[in-house]
Amino acid sequence: MQTRRAFLNKTMAGALGMTALDQLMAKGVISPLHHAPKAKRVIFLYQAGGPSHLETFDYKPRLAEMHLKPMPESFTKGQQIAQLQGKPLICYGPQLGFKKFGKSGQEMCELFPRMGSVADEVCIIRSMWGEQINHDPAHTLMNTGSILPGRPSMGSWALYGLGAETEDLPGYVVLMSAGRGGQMQPIAQRQWSAGILPSKLQGVKLNSIGDPVLYIQNPAGMGEGLQKESIDAVGALNKAAYQSLRDPEILTRVAQYEMAFRMQTSVPGLVDMSKEPASVLEAYGATPGDGSFASNCLLARRLAERGVRFIQLYHRDWDHHGGVKANVTLKAEEVDRATAALINDLKQRGMLDETLVIWGGEFGRTPMSQGGDGRDHHIKGFSYMMAGGGIKGGNSYGATDELGYAAVEKPVSVHDFHATMLHLLGIDHLRMTVKFQGLDARLTGISGEVVKDILV
């Protein structure tokens, strides 16, 4: 006699599971798309640690006037503050100068002149706000739309909806870099997990130094033909196991073995920069293989050219509890040139219009000082920069108050940001859901609105 559980396992996880996985491997579950997309792919330049909006994109003259004076209690009373809770709150004015750039006159820190040179291509959102005051939960919220670990990352959601454009590389790739200054905060691998979605959709981290993938080369005595026979044999065993167990994750395992085999051919060509013109390397400030943000930006463009759907670059140590002036100066040296070069490179290749480029971190920094010359974590207001893929260039959106404490004009939540990103990819965030524990789970949870004013 067949149990109810066995019946459901064979039906839902069996033939229907195979059908669903086949669909995922082709066009994704949103086919046709909900509306015409502006972007085909996303490159997220994630500045991990929490960049200070007050030393990057959000100049506050009033805060400069209030430098070293007590922070008005009307701003902070009853508010969540990280490490400054219960301590004297002293205003800390902008530590770096600002300039207006481009025909649009967008205001940026003067240490970012190359990013300023593409001011007319970008939109600066100055009214972002978040919900989590500590790094790991703030990363989790920004990446998955939830504070609960185990939910799918935004890259996995994008791949789930759209499918992949390449069979030779993962559809979702993660790169990591670190520079000078600031505290080196860890980034958990679950930040690019597929969560409740099929594991085939999780991000794949490529190494920035050395072989991008471990064991990418065959060992001595193992030729391509022999390896293909091994892959086929493992695949046959897994398919036999699937016929018995009806677990769709077994089919994912088959697909991943086959992907790994194809990557042995595609990855060496991906990271071979020998044919990149010297002028391109110079524009990025890249030394291929050094693991820098600049080299990862160039690699991101090459991944985009090869059809990778979602590319996320984590650049770490933006956590400036002390020495914010000196440390932001170091970070500007690392990211300014390469960020602008990526935008310009994509534009020159006719790819910017269909590539959404995002620059920002998990939160901002306080207008109050910490340790005399630093800034604490801050979620009430911070800045993001976006370009390409349907974004209206030369545009500033929203504002924080006169001290840069809270988003007061056209606030943009993390869920609004995710809804807008999915909209640009042709997906209605309300209509892309997955049943989980009896509820319809989605990237934007129970809220989120498309920020239409920043779109072309």
C-alpha positions as CSV (number, residue, x, y, z in Angstrom):
1,M,0.0,0.0,0.0
2,Q,1.4,3.4,-1.0
3,T,1.6,6.1,1.7
4,R,0.4,9.6,1.0
5,R,3.9,10.9,1.5
6,A,5.3,8.5,-1.1
7,F,2.6,9.4,-3.6
8,L,3.2,13.1,-3.2
9,N,7.0,12.5,-3.5
10,K,6.6,10.6,-6.7
11,T,4.2,13.1,-8.3
12,M,5.2,16.5,-7.1
13,A,8.9,15.9,-6.8
14,G,8.9,13.4,-9.7
15,A,7.5,14.2,-13.1
16,L,6.4,17.6,-12.1
17,G,9.7,18.3,-10.4
18,M,11.6,17.3,-13.5
19,T,9.3,19.5,-15.6
20,A,9.9,22.5,-13.3
21,L,13.7,22.0,-13.4
22,D,13.7,21.7,-17.2
23,Q,11.9,25.0,-17.3
24,L,14.4,26.6,-14.9
25,M,17.3,25.4,-17.1
26,A,15.7,27.0,-20.1
27,K,13.8,30.3,-19.8
28,G,13.0,30.6,-16.1
29,V,9.6,30.5,-14.6
30,I,8.5,33.9,-15.8
31,S,8.0,33.2,-19.5
32,P,6.8,35.3,-21.1
33,L,8.1,38.2,-18.9
34,H,5.5,40.3,-17.1
35,H,6.4,43.3,-19.2
36,A,9.2,44.5,-21.6
37,P,12.5,44.5,-19.7
38,K,15.0,47.3,-19.7
39,A,17.8,45.2,-18.4
40,K,19.0,41.7,-19.1
41,R,21.5,41.4,-16.3
42,V,22.7,43.0,-13.1
43,I,26.2,43.9,-11.9
44,F,26.1,44.8,-8.2
45,L,29.2,46.6,-6.9
46,Y,28.5,45.8,-3.2
47,Q,30.6,48.0,-0.9
48,A,30.5,45.8,2.2
49,G,30.9,47.4,5.6
50,G,28.6,50.4,5.2
51,P,30.1,53.3,3.2
52,S,29.5,56.7,4.7
53,H,27.0,58.6,2.6
54,L,28.4,61.8,4.2
55,E,31.8,61.3,2.6
56,T,30.5,59.9,-0.7
57,F,27.2,61.2,-2.1
58,D,25.3,63.3,0.5
59,Y,26.9,66.6,1.4
60,K,25.4,68.4,4.4
61,P,26.5,72.0,5.0
62,R,24.4,72.2,8.2
63,L,26.2,69.2,9.6
64,A,29.5,71.0,8.8
65,E,28.2,74.0,10.8
66,M,27.3,71.8,13.7
67,H,30.7,70.0,13.8
68,L,31.6,68.9,17.3
69,K,28.4,70.3,18.8
70,P,25.9,68.1,20.6
71,M,23.5,66.2,18.3
72,P,20.0,67.6,18.7
73,E,18.0,65.1,20.8
74,S,15.0,65.7,18.5
75,F,16.8,63.6,15.8
76,T,17.9,60.7,17.9
77,K,15.5,60.3,20.9
78,G,14.1,56.7,20.9
79,Q,16.1,55.8,17.8
80,Q,18.1,52.6,17.3
81,I,21.8,53.3,17.3
82,A,24.5,50.6,17.2
83,Q,27.6,51.2,19.4
84,L,26.8,54.8,20.3
85,Q,23.7,53.8,22.3
86,G,23.8,55.5,25.7
87,K,26.9,57.7,24.9
88,P,27.2,61.4,24.3
89,L,26.2,62.1,20.6
90,I,28.4,64.7,19.0
91,C,27.9,66.0,15.4
92,Y,30.7,65.2,13.1
93,G,30.9,67.3,10.0
94,P,31.7,66.0,6.5
95,Q,35.4,65.2,6.4
96,L,35.9,65.6,2.7
97,G,35.0,68.2,0.1
98,F,32.3,67.9,-2.4
99,K,32.0,69.1,-6.0
100,K,29.3,69.2,-8.7
101,F,29.9,67.0,-11.7
102,G,28.5,66.8,-15.3
103,K,25.8,68.8,-17.0
104,S,23.4,67.5,-14.3
105,G,25.5,69.0,-11.6
106,Q,25.3,66.0,-9.4
107,E,27.1,66.4,-6.1
108,M,29.7,63.9,-5.1
109,C,32.8,63.7,-2.9
110,E,35.8,65.3,-4.7
111,L,37.8,62.1,-4.1
112,F,35.6,60.4,-6.7
113,P,36.3,62.5,-9.9
114,R,36.1,59.5,-12.2
115,M,32.7,58.5,-10.9
116,G,31.9,62.2,-11.2
117,S,32.9,62.0,-14.9
118,V,29.9,59.6,-15.4
119,A,27.5,61.7,-13.3
120,D,25.2,62.1,-16.3
121,E,24.9,58.3,-16.6
122,V,24.0,57.6,-13.0
123,C,21.1,58.1,-10.6
124,I,22.0,58.8,-7.0
125,I,19.4,57.7,-4.5
126,R,20.0,59.7,-1.3
127,S,17.0,58.4,0.7
128,M,17.7,54.7,1.2
129,W,16.8,53.2,4.6
130,G,17.1,49.8,6.2
131,E,16.0,47.8,9.2
132,Q,19.0,46.0,10.5
133,I,21.8,47.9,12.4
134,N,24.5,45.1,12.5
135,H,26.4,43.8,9.5
136,D,25.3,40.2,9.0
137,P,21.6,40.8,9.4
138,A,21.9,43.9,7.3
139,H,23.6,41.9,4.5
140,T,20.9,39.3,4.8
141,L,18.2,41.9,4.4
142,M,19.9,43.6,1.5
143,N,20.6,40.3,-0.3
144,T,17.5,38.3,0.4
145,G,14.8,40.8,1.4
146,S,14.4,39.1,4.8
147,I,16.2,39.1,8.1
148,L,15.7,35.3,8.4
149,P,18.7,33.2,7.1
150,G,17.8,30.7,4.5
151,R,15.8,32.8,2.1
152,P,16.9,33.0,-1.5
153,S,19.3,35.8,-2.5
154,M,18.2,38.4,-5.1
155,G,20.6,36.9,-7.6
156,S,18.9,33.5,-7.2
157,W,15.5,35.1,-7.6
158,A,16.6,36.8,-10.8
159,L,17.9,33.6,-12.2
160,Y,14.8,31.7,-11.1
161,G,12.6,34.2,-13.0
162,L,14.7,34.7,-16.1
163,G,16.8,31.6,-16.5
164,A,20.4,31.7,-17.7
165,E,21.7,33.0,-21.0
166,T,24.8,30.8,-20.9
167,E,25.3,27.0,-20.6
168,D,29.1,27.2,-20.0
169,L,29.2,29.4,-16.9
170,P,27.0,29.8,-13.8
171,G,24.1,32.2,-14.2
172,Y,25.0,33.9,-10.9
173,V,28.6,34.7,-10.0
174,V,30.2,36.2,-6.9
175,L,33.6,37.9,-6.7
176,M,35.4,39.1,-3.6
177,S,38.0,41.8,-3.0
178,A,39.5,43.6,-0.1
179,G,41.6,46.7,0.2
180,R,43.1,49.0,2.8
181,G,41.5,50.7,5.8
182,G,38.5,49.8,7.8
183,Q,37.6,46.6,9.6
184,M,37.4,43.4,7.6
185,Q,33.9,42.0,8.2
186,P,33.2,38.4,7.2
187,I,30.7,37.8,4.4
188,A,28.8,34.5,4.9
189,Q,28.3,32.2,1.9
190,R,24.6,32.1,2.6
191,Q,24.4,35.7,1.3
192,W,24.3,34.1,-2.2
193,S,22.4,31.0,-1.3
194,A,19.3,29.8,-3.3
195,G,17.5,29.2,0.0
196,I,14.1,27.6,-0.7
197,L,14.7,27.6,-4.4
198,P,16.5,24.8,-6.2
199,S,20.2,24.8,-5.3
200,K,21.1,25.1,-9.0
201,L,20.2,28.8,-8.6
202,Q,22.7,29.6,-5.9
203,G,25.6,32.0,-6.6
204,V,29.0,30.5,-7.5
205,K,32.0,32.2,-5.9
206,L,35.0,32.5,-8.2
207,N,38.4,33.0,-6.6
208,S,40.0,36.4,-7.5
209,I,43.6,35.1,-6.9
210,G,45.0,31.9,-8.4
211,D,42.7,29.5,-10.2
212,P,39.2,30.9,-10.2
213,V,37.8,27.5,-9.5
214,L,39.7,24.8,-7.5
215,Y,40.8,21.8,-9.5
216,I,39.9,23.5,-12.8
217,Q,42.7,21.6,-14.4
218,N,42.6,17.8,-14.9
219,P,45.2,15.8,-12.9
220,A,48.0,14.1,-14.6
221,G,46.8,11.1,-16.7
222,M,43.2,12.3,-16.8
223,G,42.3,13.3,-20.4
224,E,39.1,15.0,-21.5
225,G,37.7,11.8,-22.9
226,L,38.3,9.8,-19.7
227,Q,36.8,12.6,-17.6
228,K,33.7,12.7,-19.8
229,E,33.2,9.0,-19.3
230,S,33.4,9.5,-15.5
231,I,30.9,12.4,-15.7
232,D,28.5,10.3,-17.8
233,A,28.8,7.3,-15.4
234,V,28.1,9.6,-12.3
235,G,25.2,11.1,-14.2
236,A,23.8,7.7,-15.0
237,L,24.0,6.7,-11.3
238,N,22.3,9.9,-10.2
239,K,19.5,9.5,-12.7
240,A,19.0,6.0,-11.5
241,A,18.8,7.4,-8.0
242,Y,16.3,10.0,-9.1
243,Q,14.0,7.3,-10.6
244,S,14.0,5.6,-7.2
245,L,13.8,8.6,-4.9
246,R,12.2,11.3,-7.1
247,D,14.2,14.0,-5.4
248,P,14.6,17.0,-7.8
249,E,17.9,18.0,-6.0
250,I,19.4,14.9,-7.7
251,L,18.7,16.4,-11.1
252,T,20.4,19.6,-9.9
253,R,23.4,17.5,-9.0
254,V,23.5,16.0,-12.5
255,A,23.3,19.5,-14.0
256,Q,26.1,20.8,-11.7
257,Y,28.4,18.0,-12.7
258,E,27.8,18.8,-16.3
259,M,28.3,22.5,-15.7
260,A,31.6,21.8,-13.9
261,F,32.8,19.8,-16.9
262,R,31.9,22.7,-19.3
263,M,33.6,25.2,-17.0
264,Q,36.9,23.5,-17.5
265,T,36.8,24.9,-21.0
266,S,35.0,28.2,-20.5
267,V,36.7,29.5,-17.3
268,P,40.3,29.6,-18.6
269,G,39.2,31.7,-21.5
270,L,37.2,33.9,-19.2
271,V,40.2,34.8,-17.0
272,D,42.7,35.0,-19.8
273,M,43.2,38.8,-20.1
274,S,46.1,38.6,-22.6
275,K,43.9,39.9,-25.4
276,E,42.5,42.8,-23.5
277,P,44.1,46.0,-24.9
278,A,46.6,47.8,-22.6
279,S,44.3,50.9,-22.8
280,V,41.4,48.9,-21.2
281,L,43.7,47.6,-18.4
282,E,44.8,51.1,-17.8
283,A,41.3,52.5,-17.8
284,Y,40.3,50.1,-15.0
285,G,43.6,50.3,-13.2
286,A,43.6,46.5,-13.3
287,T,46.4,44.0,-12.9
288,P,44.8,40.7,-13.8
289,G,45.1,38.1,-11.1
290,D,45.8,40.5,-8.2
291,G,42.3,40.0,-6.7
292,S,41.6,43.7,-6.6
293,F,38.3,45.5,-7.1
294,A,39.6,46.9,-10.4
295,S,40.4,43.5,-11.8
296,N,37.1,42.1,-10.6
297,C,35.3,45.0,-12.4
298,L,37.0,44.0,-15.6
299,L,36.1,40.4,-15.0
300,A,32.5,41.4,-14.4
301,R,32.4,43.0,-17.8
302,R,33.7,39.7,-19.3
303,L,31.2,37.7,-17.4
304,A,28.4,40.0,-18.6
305,E,29.6,39.5,-22.2
306,R,29.4,35.8,-21.8
307,G,25.8,35.8,-20.7
308,V,26.0,35.6,-16.9
309,R,22.7,37.0,-15.5
310,F,23.7,38.3,-12.0
311,I,27.3,39.4,-11.1
312,Q,28.0,40.5,-7.5
313,L,31.3,42.1,-6.5
314,Y,31.9,42.3,-2.7
315,H,34.5,45.0,-1.9
316,R,35.1,44.8,1.8
317,D,36.4,46.9,4.7
318,W,34.1,50.0,4.4
319,D,33.5,49.7,8.2
320,H,35.0,52.9,9.5
321,H,34.3,53.3,13.2
322,G,37.6,55.3,13.3
323,G,39.6,57.3,10.9
324,V,36.8,57.8,8.4
325,K,38.6,60.6,6.5
326,A,41.8,58.6,5.9
327,N,40.0,55.4,5.3
328,V,37.5,56.7,2.8
329,T,40.4,58.3,1.0
330,L,41.9,54.8,0.6
331,K,38.6,53.3,-0.6
332,A,38.2,56.1,-3.1
333,E,41.6,55.2,-4.6
334,E,40.4,51.6,-4.9
335,V,36.9,52.0,-6.4
336,D,36.6,55.4,-8.1
337,R,38.6,54.6,-11.3
338,A,37.3,51.0,-11.8
339,T,33.6,51.9,-11.2
340,A,33.7,54.6,-13.8
341,A,35.7,52.4,-16.2
342,L,33.1,49.7,-16.0
343,I,30.3,52.1,-16.8
344,N,32.2,53.6,-19.7
345,D,33.3,50.2,-21.0
346,L,29.8,48.9,-21.0
347,K,28.5,52.0,-22.8
348,Q,31.2,51.8,-25.4
349,R,30.3,48.2,-26.1
350,G,26.6,48.9,-26.4
351,M,25.9,47.0,-23.2
352,L,25.0,49.6,-20.6
353,D,21.4,50.1,-21.8
354,E,20.8,46.4,-21.0
355,T,23.0,46.1,-17.9
356,L,21.8,47.4,-14.5
357,V,24.9,48.6,-12.5
358,I,24.4,49.1,-8.7
359,W,26.8,50.6,-6.2
360,G,26.1,50.6,-2.5
361,G,26.4,48.7,0.8
362,E,24.3,47.3,3.6
363,F,23.8,50.7,5.4
364,G,25.4,54.1,5.9
365,R,27.2,55.8,8.8
366,T,26.1,58.1,11.6
367,P,26.3,62.0,11.4
368,M,27.6,61.6,15.0
369,S,31.2,60.8,15.7
370,Q,32.5,57.6,17.2
371,G,35.9,57.5,18.8
372,G,36.6,61.0,17.8
373,D,37.2,60.5,14.1
374,G,34.9,57.7,13.0
375,R,31.2,56.9,12.4
376,D,28.9,54.2,13.7
377,H,26.5,52.0,11.7
378,H,23.4,53.9,10.5
379,I,20.1,52.7,8.9
380,K,17.9,55.7,8.9
381,G,19.3,57.2,5.7
382,F,22.1,56.4,3.2
383,S,22.9,56.6,-0.5
384,Y,23.0,54.2,-3.5
385,M,24.1,54.8,-7.0
386,M,22.6,53.1,-10.1
387,A,23.3,53.3,-13.8
388,G,22.2,51.7,-17.1
389,G,19.5,49.2,-17.6
390,G,16.5,51.6,-17.7
391,I,17.9,54.1,-15.1
392,K,17.4,57.8,-15.7
393,G,21.0,59.2,-15.8
394,G,21.9,62.6,-14.3
395,N,19.3,62.2,-11.7
396,S,19.3,62.7,-7.9
397,Y,16.4,61.1,-6.0
398,G,15.2,61.7,-2.5
399,A,17.0,63.3,0.4
400,T,18.0,63.0,4.0
401,D,17.4,65.7,6.6
402,E,19.8,68.7,7.1
403,L,22.1,66.6,9.2
404,G,22.0,63.4,7.0
405,Y,20.3,61.4,9.8
406,A,17.0,60.2,8.3
407,A,15.5,59.8,4.8
408,V,12.8,62.4,4.8
409,E,12.1,63.0,1.1
410,K,10.9,60.1,-1.1
411,P,12.3,57.4,1.2
412,V,13.4,54.1,-0.6
413,S,13.2,50.9,1.4
414,V,15.2,47.7,0.7
415,H,12.0,46.2,-0.6
416,D,11.4,49.2,-2.9
417,F,14.9,48.7,-4.2
418,H,14.3,45.0,-4.9
419,A,10.9,45.7,-6.6
420,T,12.6,48.3,-8.9
421,M,15.4,45.9,-9.8
422,L,13.0,43.1,-10.7
423,H,10.8,45.6,-12.6
424,L,13.8,46.6,-14.8
425,L,14.4,42.9,-15.5
426,G,10.8,42.5,-16.7
427,I,9.4,41.0,-13.6
428,D,6.5,42.1,-11.4
429,H,7.7,41.5,-7.9
430,L,4.2,40.8,-6.7
431,R,3.7,37.9,-9.2
432,M,7.0,36.0,-8.7
433,T,6.3,33.8,-5.7
434,V,7.2,30.3,-4.4
435,K,5.1,28.4,-1.9
436,F,6.9,27.9,1.4
437,Q,5.4,26.7,4.6
438,G,1.9,27.4,3.2
439,L,2.6,31.0,2.2
440,D,3.6,32.8,-1.0
441,A,7.3,33.8,-0.5
442,R,8.8,36.5,-2.6
443,L,11.9,38.7,-2.6
444,T,10.0,41.7,-1.4
445,G,8.2,40.1,1.4
446,I,4.9,41.8,2.1
447,S,5.9,45.3,0.9
448,G,7.8,47.1,-1.9
449,E,6.9,49.6,-4.6
450,V,8.7,50.3,-7.9
451,V,10.5,53.7,-7.7
452,K,9.2,54.9,-11.1
453,D,10.8,58.4,-11.0
454,I,14.3,57.0,-11.5
455,L,13.3,55.1,-14.6
456,V,13.5,56.2,-18.2
